[in-house]
Amino acid sequence: MEVNGNEGEAEGVSMRIDSHHHLWDMKGAPREWLSAAGLEPIKKNFTMEDYRDECSAARIDSSILVQSSSSYEELNEMFDVAETEKMITGVVAWIDMSAPDSIEILEKSLDLPGSKKLVGIRDGAQGRADTNWLSSAQVVSNIRKLARFDLPFDLLVDPPHLRASVELVQKLPDNFFVLDHIGKPNIANGEISAWESIIKELATPDNVFCKVSGLVTEANWHSWENSDFKPYFEVVLEAFGADRLMYGSDWPVCKLAANYEEVVELAEYLISDLSETEKAKFWGQNAVEAYRLQ
């Protein structure tokens, strides 16, 4: 897949890819989760035009559109947008990984316009009562089959589901995985020890990448500082190394706690000690590698 990059970017960065953002139309695919208390500011339409307006100052060259609805209706919507939007270089879509026919549905979807930009699959474990869901037989079987399509699986997990994530990855050495939002540690309460231990275990195989995304919404939405996130970044940097970390905005969810410019400034602060080569990997090259963008 071709990536829209601008050669010769400042500071040695050849391209900037936002590896994680969403779009939604409240009249389209259902998103019951947006009815939760406190989410009123983002319970409205967010279009590609809105996204371009907000990320333009950050010099984002291309982006990966990630599912936000557990419905096949959204898959069609995402493919429709990706078909016409050159900035979108990849789509991470939802498939029901608990269903025996999920891979059959995936194969049929590959005939849809826009499906050529499909680069990954996500079905979230976050919030599920069954903390062993990710390592269950049906889910493992379905994710194993994604390797045939060269599609990585995004791990949307919170700390209770990290153990099952480790078990899943250990069972599937031929698959690739991308951990979303660094595993959603409870930054607001400063919880780090238990999360750190299992993150190091999850990162041991080299087929797991990690998105430095969704950080601000795990902190206190109204009083966070850049320094609050440094200990967590240092953990994932040590665990995954500079070759497996990538930038993601989690827009528009991030707007609950920060605007796009603030999210980018946080990322730049966190990677300030990296070499220029490592920064280039963080901003684009690692996303290309993880999602097979070229």
C-alpha positions in Angstrom: 0.0 0.0 0.0 1.2 3.5 -0.8 1.8 6.0 1.9 1.3 9.7 1.3 4.5 11.1 2.7 6.4 14.4 2.3 10.1 13.8 1.9 12.5 16.1 3.7 10.3 16.9 6.7 11.8 19.0 9.5 14.1 17.3 12.0 14.8 14.4 9.7 11.2 13.0 9.9 10.3 11.8 6.4 6.6 11.4 7.1 4.1 11.7 9.9 1.4 9.1 10.2 -1.4 9.3 12.8 -1.9 5.6 13.5 -5.1 5.9 15.4 -8.1 8.2 14.8 -11.9 7.8 14.4 -14.7 9.3 12.5 -18.4 9.0 13.2 -21.9 10.1 12.1 -24.5 9.9 14.9 -27.1 8.9 12.3 -24.9 6.0 11.1 -23.5 2.9 12.9 -24.6 2.6 16.5 -22.1 3.7 19.2 -23.9 3.1 22.5 -20.7 3.8 24.4 -21.1 7.5 23.6 -24.1 7.6 25.9 -21.8 7.2 29.0 -21.7 10.1 31.4 -19.0 12.7 30.7 -18.8 11.9 26.9 -21.3 14.6 25.9 -18.6 16.8 24.2 -17.8 14.1 21.7 -21.4 12.8 21.2 -21.7 14.5 17.8 -20.6 14.1 14.2 -16.9 14.1 13.4 -16.0 14.2 9.7 -12.7 13.9 7.8 -12.9 17.6 7.1 -13.0 18.2 10.9 -10.0 15.9 11.3 -7.9 17.6 8.6 -8.7 21.0 10.1 -7.5 19.9 13.5 -4.3 18.0 12.5 -3.1 20.3 9.8 -0.7 22.3 12.0 0.9 19.0 13.1 2.0 18.2 9.6 0.3 14.8 9.5 0.7 13.3 6.1 -1.6 10.3 6.4 -3.7 8.5 8.9 -5.2 5.2 9.9 -8.9 5.1 10.5 -9.9 2.8 13.4 -13.2 1.3 14.2 -15.4 2.8 16.9 -18.5 0.7 16.5 -19.0 -3.0 17.0 -21.1 -3.3 13.8 -20.6 -4.3 10.2 -22.5 -1.1 9.2 -19.5 0.9 10.3 -17.2 -1.3 8.2 -19.1 -0.2 5.1 -19.0 3.4 6.2 -15.2 3.3 6.8 -14.5 1.7 3.4 -16.7 4.4 1.8 -14.6 7.2 3.4 -11.3 5.5 2.7 -12.2 5.0 -1.0 -12.3 8.8 -1.5 -10.0 10.2 1.1 -6.4 10.1 0.0 -5.1 11.0 3.4 -6.4 7.8 4.9 -3.8 5.2 4.2 -5.3 2.4 6.2 -8.4 1.1 7.9 -8.6 -1.0 11.1 -12.1 -2.5 11.0 -14.3 -4.4 13.4 -15.0 -8.1 12.9 -16.9 -10.2 15.5 -14.0 -12.4 16.7 -16.4 -14.4 18.9 -18.4 -15.7 15.9 -17.5 -18.9 14.0 -18.2 -17.2 10.7 -16.2 -14.0 11.3 -13.4 -14.9 8.8 -16.0 -15.8 6.1 -17.6 -12.3 6.6 -14.1 -10.8 6.4 -13.5 -12.5 3.1 -16.8 -11.2 1.6 -15.9 -7.7 2.8 -12.7 -7.7 0.8 -14.8 -7.2 -2.4 -16.1 -3.9 -1.2 -14.9 -0.6 -2.6 -12.3 0.8 -0.3 -11.4 -2.6 1.2 -7.9 -2.3 -0.4 -7.1 0.0 2.4 -7.9 -2.6 5.1 -4.7 -3.0 7.2 -5.9 -4.4 10.5 -8.8 -5.9 12.6 -10.0 -4.8 16.0 -12.6 -6.3 18.4 -12.1 -4.8 21.8 -11.7 -6.7 25.1 -11.8 -3.5 27.1 -14.7 -3.5 29.6 -15.7 -7.1 29.0 -16.7 -9.0 32.1 -14.8 -12.1 30.8 -11.2 -11.2 31.3 -10.2 -14.4 29.5 -12.1 -13.5 26.4 -9.0 -12.7 24.3 -7.4 -16.1 25.1 -10.6 -18.1 24.5 -10.6 -20.9 21.9 -12.9 -19.2 19.3 -11.1 -15.8 19.5 -7.7 -17.4 19.2 -8.8 -19.5 16.2 -10.2 -16.4 14.4 -7.1 -14.3 15.1 -4.8 -17.1 13.9 -6.6 -17.0 10.6 -5.8 -13.3 10.1 -2.3 -14.2 9.4 -3.4 -15.6 6.0 -4.5 -12.0 5.1 -1.4 -10.4 6.6 -3.6 -8.4 8.9 -2.4 -7.5 12.4 -4.9 -7.5 15.3 -5.3 -4.4 17.4 -5.4 -5.1 21.2 -7.9 -2.7 22.7 -7.5 -3.7 26.4 -7.5 -2.3 29.9 -5.3 -3.7 32.6 -7.7 -6.6 33.6 -7.4 -8.0 30.1 -3.6 -7.7 29.7 -2.9 -11.2 31.1 -5.2 -12.7 28.4 -3.3 -10.6 25.8 -0.1 -12.1 26.9 -1.6 -15.6 26.5 -3.0 -14.8 23.1 0.3 -13.5 21.8 2.2 -16.5 23.1 -0.3 -18.8 21.3 0.1 -17.0 18.0 3.8 -16.3 17.1 2.9 -16.1 13.4 0.5 -13.2 13.9 1.2 -9.5 14.4 -0.4 -7.4 17.1 -0.7 -3.7 17.9 -1.4 -2.7 21.5 -3.6 0.4 21.6 -3.2 3.2 24.1 -0.2 1.5 25.8 -2.7 -0.8 27.5 -4.7 2.0 29.2 -3.0 2.2 32.6 -4.7 4.2 35.3 -2.6 7.3 35.0 -5.0 9.5 36.9 -4.3 7.5 40.0 -0.6 6.9 39.3 -1.0 3.1 39.1 2.0 1.7 37.3 3.7 -1.3 39.0 1.3 -4.1 38.0 0.8 -2.6 34.6 4.5 -2.3 34.0 5.2 -5.9 34.9 2.8 -7.3 32.4 3.6 -4.8 29.7 7.2 -6.0 29.8 5.9 -9.6 29.4 3.6 -8.6 26.5 6.4 -6.8 24.7 8.9 -9.8 24.9 7.9 -11.3 21.5 8.9 -9.0 18.6 5.5 -9.4 16.8 3.8 -6.9 19.1 3.9 -3.1 18.4 2.5 -0.4 20.7 0.6 2.8 20.0 1.5 5.8 22.2 -2.0 7.0 22.0 -5.0 7.7 24.3 -2.8 8.9 27.1 -4.6 12.1 28.0 -8.0 10.4 28.6 -6.4 8.0 31.1 -5.1 11.0 33.2 -7.1 13.6 35.0 -8.9 15.3 32.1 -8.7 18.8 33.5 -5.4 19.0 35.3 -2.8 16.8 33.6 0.8 17.9 32.8 3.2 16.4 30.2 5.4 15.1 33.0 2.6 12.9 34.3 3.1 10.6 31.3 6.9 10.3 31.3 7.1 7.3 33.6 4.6 5.4 31.5 6.4 6.3 28.3 9.7 5.2 29.7 8.2 1.8 30.5 7.0 1.2 27.0 10.1 2.6 25.5 12.2 0.1 27.5 9.8 -2.8 26.8 9.1 -2.3 23.1 12.1 -0.3 22.0 12.1 2.6 19.6 11.5 0.1 16.7 8.0 -0.8 17.9 6.4 2.4 19.2 4.2 4.7 17.0 2.2 7.9 17.3 -1.6 7.9 17.5 -3.9 10.8 18.4 -7.1 8.9 19.4 -9.0 11.9 17.9 -11.7 12.8 18.6 -11.8 10.9 21.9 -8.7 12.9 23.0 -10.8 16.0 22.8 -12.3 15.1 26.2 -8.9 16.1 27.7 -6.8 17.8 25.0 -6.9 19.3 21.6 -4.9 17.9 18.7 -2.1 20.3 19.1 -1.7 19.4 22.8 -1.6 15.7 22.0 1.2 16.3 19.4 3.1 18.5 21.8 2.9 15.7 24.4 4.2 13.2 22.0 7.1 15.5 21.0 7.9 16.0 24.7 7.9 12.3 25.4 10.3 11.5 22.5 12.5 14.5 22.9 15.5 12.4 24.0 15.3 10.0 21.1 17.6 10.2 18.1 16.4 11.7 14.8 16.3 8.2 13.4 14.2 6.9 16.3 11.9 9.9 16.0 11.3 9.1 12.3 10.4 5.6 13.3 7.9 6.8 15.9 6.2 9.3 13.6 5.8 7.1 10.6 8.1 4.2 9.9 6.9 1.9 12.6 3.3 2.3 11.5 4.4 1.4 8.0 6.1 -1.7 9.4 3.3 -2.8 11.7 0.4 -2.3 9.2 2.4 -3.3 6.0 1.6 0.1 4.5 4.1 -0.4 1.6 
